[in-house]
């Protein structure tokens, strides 16, 4: 709370309860690109999924977890926090941005991120060349992230905005 108070952030944002998983006296905010897949694997085991099923299913770990751990309301989160250990797993911010870039744009498998990639290239590519990729460069991606500050994607949203620990 000291950091929140020092930066005048206490209750500055509406609590974002929907990104939390509540179970076994644990309140965990799922920060993507910060060991979330690994931690979701273990949360899904706690949820009762068989390890072999988790290893072979095409379902995403977060979707499986949400079937067993529905998104809590703000009231449910506040009630749970009174008797739970709250947990955030974070990653150095620039490493997280690079991981998101590599996963969403270099691998380029997800159609949603292909559309975003095209938009980034159109908006931030200064001089397109014939041999250049359709994927944005890391610099173009960073320009996009800085400009989209108000509505960031969950894979690169700042921890303090995504999990609202000061709220």
FITOR-61895 format. One line per 5 residues: number of its first residue (from 0); their letters; for each residue x, y, z of C-alpha. Coordinates in steps of 0.25 Angstrom, whole numbers. Example, Ala and Ser with C-alpha at 12.3 -4.5 7.8 and 13.67 -1.06 7.14 Angstrom:
REM FITOR-61895
0> AS> 49,-18,31  55,-4,29 .
REM end
This chain:
REM FITOR-61895
0> XXXXX> 0,0,0  12,9,2  15,10,-13  0,12,-16  -1,23,-6 .
5> XXXXX> 12,30,-10  7,30,-25  -7,34,-21  -13,21,-27  -21,16,-16 .
10> XXXXX> -35,13,-22  -31,21,-34  -36,10,-44  -49,2,-43  -45,-12,-38 .
15> XXXXX> -43,-22,-49  -48,-34,-42  -51,-42,-55  -36,-46,-57  -35,-53,-43 .
20> XXXXX> -36,-68,-40  -41,-71,-26  -39,-85,-21  -33,-92,-8  -31,-79,-1 .
25> XXXXX> -23,-73,-12  -27,-61,-20  -18,-60,-33  -19,-50,-44  -15,-56,-57 .
30> XXXXX> -5,-47,-63  -2,-52,-77  12,-54,-82  17,-55,-68  17,-70,-65 .
35> XXXXX> 2,-71,-67  2,-83,-76  10,-91,-66  3,-86,-54  -11,-89,-61 .
40> XXXXX> -6,-103,-63  -5,-105,-48  -18,-98,-45  -25,-107,-55  -19,-119,-47 .
45> XXXXX> -25,-113,-34  -38,-111,-42  -38,-126,-44  -33,-128,-58  -25,-140,-61 .
50> XXXXX> -10,-137,-65  -11,-146,-77  -23,-138,-82  -17,-125,-80  -4,-129,-88 .
55> XXXXX> -12,-133,-100  -24,-124,-101  -25,-113,-111  -33,-104,-101  -26,-92,-96 .
60> XXXXX> -22,-93,-81  -30,-81,-77  -43,-86,-84  -41,-99,-76  -39,-91,-63 .
65> XXXXX> -51,-82,-65  -60,-94,-66  -56,-98,-52  -53,-84,-47  -63,-74,-52 .
70> XXXXX> -60,-59,-52  -63,-53,-39  -70,-41,-36  -64,-29,-29  -72,-33,-16 .
75> XXXXX> -67,-48,-18  -53,-43,-19  -53,-34,-8  -59,-45,1  -49,-55,-3 .
80> XXXXX> -37,-45,-1  -41,-45,14  -37,-59,16  -28,-62,4  -14,-61,0 .
85> XXXXX> -14,-51,-12  -4,-54,-22  2,-47,-35  13,-53,-43  20,-42,-50 .
90> XXXXX> 31,-42,-61  41,-31,-64  33,-22,-73  41,-21,-85  43,-36,-85 .
95> XXXXX> 28,-37,-84  26,-28,-96  37,-36,-104  30,-49,-101  16,-44,-105 .
100> XXXXX> 22,-38,-118  29,-52,-121  17,-60,-117  6,-51,-124  13,-46,-136 .
105> XXXXX> 26,-54,-140  18,-67,-138  6,-61,-145  -4,-72,-143  -16,-65,-137 .
110> XXXXX> -25,-58,-147  -28,-47,-137  -14,-43,-136  -12,-44,-151  -22,-33,-152 .
115> XXXXX> -15,-25,-141  -2,-27,-148  -7,-22,-161  -13,-10,-154  1,-7,-147 .
120> XXXXX> 8,-8,-161  -1,1,-168  0,11,-156  14,11,-153  22,6,-165 .
125> XXXXX> 29,18,-171  35,12,-184  30,-2,-187  40,-11,-195  37,-23,-204 .
130> XXXXX> 45,-32,-195  39,-28,-182  30,-36,-174  15,-34,-172  18,-35,-157 .
135> XXXXX> 21,-22,-150  35,-20,-145  37,-19,-130  39,-4,-131  26,-3,-139 .
140> XXXXX> 19,-12,-128  25,-3,-117  20,10,-124  6,3,-124  6,-1,-110 .
145> XXXXX> 10,13,-105  -1,20,-114  -12,9,-109  -9,12,-94  -24,14,-91 .
150> XXXXX> -28,1,-96  -17,-9,-96  -18,-24,-99  -17,-33,-87  -4,-39,-92 .
155> XXXXX> 4,-25,-90  -5,-17,-81  3,-12,-69  1,-20,-57  -4,-9,-48 .
160> XXXXX> -16,-6,-59  -19,-21,-61  -20,-26,-47  -22,-12,-40  -15,-16,-27 .
165> XX> -17,-2,-22  -32,-3,-23 .
REM end
